[in-house]
Structures are given as structure tokens and as C-alpha cells.
Amino acid sequence: MLYAIGVIETYGYPTALAAADAMVKAGEVSLLGITQADSGHQFVTIRGRVGEVDRAMEAGIKAANDCPNSGQVMSHYTVPHPTENIESVLPLHFDENSEPFRV
């Protein structure tokens, strides 16, 4: 099955956590992780079927922007059907922590 990938960049960990929570509740998606960048930026990455990722991304963006105090989405992007090259180069695969939650 072809999986889409969705990534939301937020400012602050609580905002990333709010986005991740909303994403896994809104669509049948797997959370691949929350990755810390620099200067307080976080990346929330999910995988699932295209329609499910789209629905989850909408919910995650709304939840992050509604997060009290410093909630803010910096950027976001959905890759509908990533090529093997993208999957082999970037850390977008299921790992031992996310595998049990694969949808």
C-alpha cells in the first residue's frame, strides 16, 4: 500500500504535542515521531493513506494554532506518494517504536 507522509513544523514542544494528539485522533494515521530542530522548532511526522493524512493534517494545524500562549505552525507539507528515493534518504520509515501503531 502506498502511504502519504505529512509533516507539520511547529514552534515549541507543547504545540507539537497538541498537533500530534489531534492528528492521530482525527485520521487513521501512524505517528512516526516528533523531532526537535533548532531554536524551539519541532517536526511532527505522520503516515497513512492520502485522505487520512489530509484529514489529520487539518486537525493538527488547527490544534497547533489554537494552542495557548505560543501555539504556532511554522510550515506544513504532505507528500501524497513518496518515491523510494525519498524514503531511503529521509527518516520517514516505521521504526521499532512506531511499528506497533502502523495503520
C-alpha positions in Angstrom: 0.0 0.0 0.0 1.2 3.5 -0.8 1.4 5.7 2.2 1.4 9.5 2.3 3.6 11.4 4.6 2.5 14.6 6.4 4.9 16.9 8.3 4.0 19.9 10.5 6.7 22.3 11.8 5.7 24.0 15.0 7.3 26.4 17.4 7.5 24.8 20.9 7.1 21.2 22.1 3.6 21.7 23.7 2.4 22.9 20.3 3.9 19.8 18.6 2.3 17.6 21.2 -1.1 19.2 20.6 -0.7 18.7 16.9 0.3 15.1 17.2 -2.6 14.3 19.5 -5.1 15.9 17.2 -3.6 14.2 14.2 -3.8 10.6 15.5 -7.3 11.2 16.8 -8.6 12.8 13.5 -7.4 10.2 11.0 -6.3 6.7 10.7 -2.6 7.6 10.7 0.6 6.5 12.4 2.7 9.0 14.3 6.3 8.4 13.2 7.7 10.9 15.7 8.2 14.4 17.0 11.7 15.6 16.0 13.4 18.6 17.6 15.1 21.0 15.2 16.8 24.1 16.5 15.5 27.2 18.3 12.4 25.5 19.6 11.1 24.2 16.3 9.6 20.7 16.2 8.6 18.5 13.4 5.6 16.2 13.7 5.6 13.4 11.1 2.7 11.0 10.3 2.0 8.3 7.7 -1.2 6.8 6.3 -3.5 6.8 3.3 -3.7 10.1 1.5 -7.2 11.0 2.6 -6.5 10.1 6.2 -3.3 12.1 6.2 -5.1 15.1 4.7 -7.8 14.9 7.5 -5.2 14.5 10.2 -3.1 17.4 8.9 -6.1 19.8 9.0 -6.8 18.8 12.6 -3.1 19.1 13.6 -2.7 22.5 12.1 -5.8 23.8 13.8 -4.8 22.3 17.2 -1.3 23.7 17.0 -2.6 27.2 16.0 -5.1 27.0 18.9 -2.5 26.0 21.5 -2.5 28.7 24.3 0.4 31.1 24.6 2.9 30.3 21.8 1.0 27.9 19.6 2.1 28.4 16.0 2.5 26.4 12.9 5.6 27.5 11.0 5.1 25.3 7.9 3.5 22.1 6.8 3.6 19.7 3.8 2.0 16.5 2.6 3.8 14.1 0.2 1.0 12.0 -1.4 3.1 9.1 -2.6 6.8 9.5 -1.8 9.2 7.8 -4.1 11.6 5.1 -2.9 14.4 7.6 -3.1 12.8 9.9 -0.6 12.0 7.0 1.7 15.6 5.7 1.6 17.2 9.0 2.3 14.9 10.6 4.9 13.9 9.1 8.3 10.3 8.6 7.2 10.0 4.9 7.8 8.4 2.9 10.6 10.8 2.0 13.3 10.6 -0.3 16.4 8.7 2.4 18.3 6.1 3.3 15.6 5.7 -0.2 14.1 3.1 -1.4 16.7 0.9 1.6 15.7 1.1 1.1 11.9 -2.3 1.6 10.3 
